[in-house]
Amino acid sequence: MTINTGTAELCLERVPKGTIRPIINMGYLLFKTRNIANGIKTPDLDNPYKIQDYLIKHKPEKDWIDNAIKLPPGSYTLLGICPEISEDEWGKVVDSEFDTYRDYSFEDEIGSYVLTSATDSARSLISFAGYTWEETVVMIKK
């Protein structure tokens, strides 16, 4: 989804919780997610033989699953997964006036500059767009 903040045009993509290392390459958002099926099961933790068997058969290269999402046409710069983006980075892409930031949940822009942090403004934007904070990758459209 592409959304205009008034300061920048952002592309939002939903990713699974626990996603790591997102990158943009050749029009795709690439990222890794944990392969839960490759882990040891909780009941097996009490059995030293099962733990030993797991360690012998374990294949670390299968701990992560590679994923790709085709991006809309255009050129993008990755900001990151929402919780990992700093206040300064958010400050460059959300709308602000006189040291206050826009609350995107307001229908009208007039009177919506009530937030004191760029991160809170970004949270309102992500929520207003129907995304969750922990599961959203943000990119700036160039």
C-alpha positions in Angstrom: 0.0 0.0 0.0 1.3 3.4 -0.9 0.3 6.4 1.3 1.2 10.1 1.2 2.0 11.5 4.7 2.1 15.1 3.5 5.9 15.0 3.7 6.8 11.8 1.9 5.2 9.0 -0.1 5.5 5.7 1.8 5.0 2.1 0.8 3.8 -0.1 3.6 4.0 -3.9 3.4 2.7 -6.4 6.0 5.2 -9.0 7.1 5.0 -11.8 9.8 6.0 -11.0 13.3 9.6 -11.9 14.0 10.8 -10.9 10.5 14.5 -10.1 10.2 16.8 -8.5 7.7 14.4 -6.8 5.2 16.1 -5.5 2.1 14.9 -4.2 -1.3 16.3 -5.8 -4.4 15.2 -5.6 -8.0 11.6 -4.5 -7.2 11.1 -7.0 -4.4 11.1 -6.7 -0.6 13.1 -9.7 0.6 13.1 -10.8 4.3 13.7 -13.9 6.5 11.2 -15.5 8.9 12.0 -18.2 11.5 11.3 -21.8 10.4 9.4 -23.1 13.5 9.2 -26.6 12.1 13.1 -26.9 12.3 13.2 -26.3 16.1 13.0 -28.7 19.0 9.6 -29.2 20.5 9.0 -28.1 24.1 8.0 -31.6 25.5 11.3 -32.9 24.1 13.4 -30.5 26.3 13.0 -32.9 29.2 14.5 -35.8 27.3 18.3 -35.6 26.9 18.3 -38.3 24.2 15.9 -36.3 22.1 18.0 -33.1 22.6 21.1 -35.0 21.6 19.3 -36.5 18.5 18.1 -33.0 17.6 21.6 -31.5 17.8 23.0 -34.3 15.7 20.4 -34.0 12.9 19.9 -30.2 13.2 20.5 -28.2 10.0 21.2 -24.5 10.8 20.8 -23.5 7.2 17.1 -24.5 7.5 16.4 -22.3 10.6 15.2 -19.4 8.4 12.8 -19.2 5.4 13.5 -16.6 2.6 10.4 -14.6 1.6 9.8 -12.1 -1.2 7.0 -9.6 -1.9 6.7 -7.9 -5.3 6.6 -4.1 -4.7 4.5 -1.6 -6.7 6.3 0.0 -9.6 8.8 2.7 -8.5 12.0 3.1 -6.7 12.1 2.7 -2.9 14.5 3.3 0.1 14.0 1.0 3.0 13.3 2.6 6.4 12.8 -0.7 8.2 10.3 -2.6 10.4 8.3 -0.1 12.4 9.7 -0.8 15.9 13.2 -0.5 14.6 12.8 2.9 13.0 14.2 5.8 15.1 12.4 9.0 16.2 14.7 11.0 13.9 13.9 8.8 10.9 10.2 9.1 11.5 10.6 12.9 11.9 11.7 13.0 8.2 8.6 11.3 6.8 5.6 12.3 8.9 4.0 15.8 8.7 4.8 18.4 11.4 4.2 22.0 12.3 5.9 24.0 15.0 7.3 21.0 16.9 4.1 19.1 16.8 3.3 16.1 14.7 0.1 15.1 12.8 -2.3 12.6 14.2 -3.4 10.8 11.1 -6.5 9.4 12.8 -8.2 12.8 12.4 -10.3 13.1 9.3 -9.5 16.7 8.7 -5.9 18.0 8.7 -6.9 21.2 10.5 -6.4 20.7 14.2 -4.6 17.4 13.7 -1.1 18.6 14.8 -1.4 17.5 18.4 1.3 14.9 18.9 4.6 15.6 20.5 6.6 12.7 19.0 7.2 11.7 15.4 7.0 8.0 16.5 3.4 8.6 17.9 2.5 10.2 14.6 3.8 7.2 12.7 1.9 4.9 15.0 -1.3 6.8 14.2 -0.5 6.6 10.4 0.2 2.8 10.5 -3.0 2.2 12.5 -5.1 4.5 10.3 -3.8 2.5 7.2 -5.0 -0.8 8.9 -1.6 -2.2 9.6 0.0 -3.4 12.9 3.1 -1.8 14.3 5.2 -5.0 14.8 4.3 -6.4 11.4 4.8 -3.5 9.0 7.9 -2.7 6.8 8.1 1.0 5.7 9.8 2.2 2.6 10.1 5.7 1.1 9.1 6.1 -2.5 11.8 8.1 -4.4 
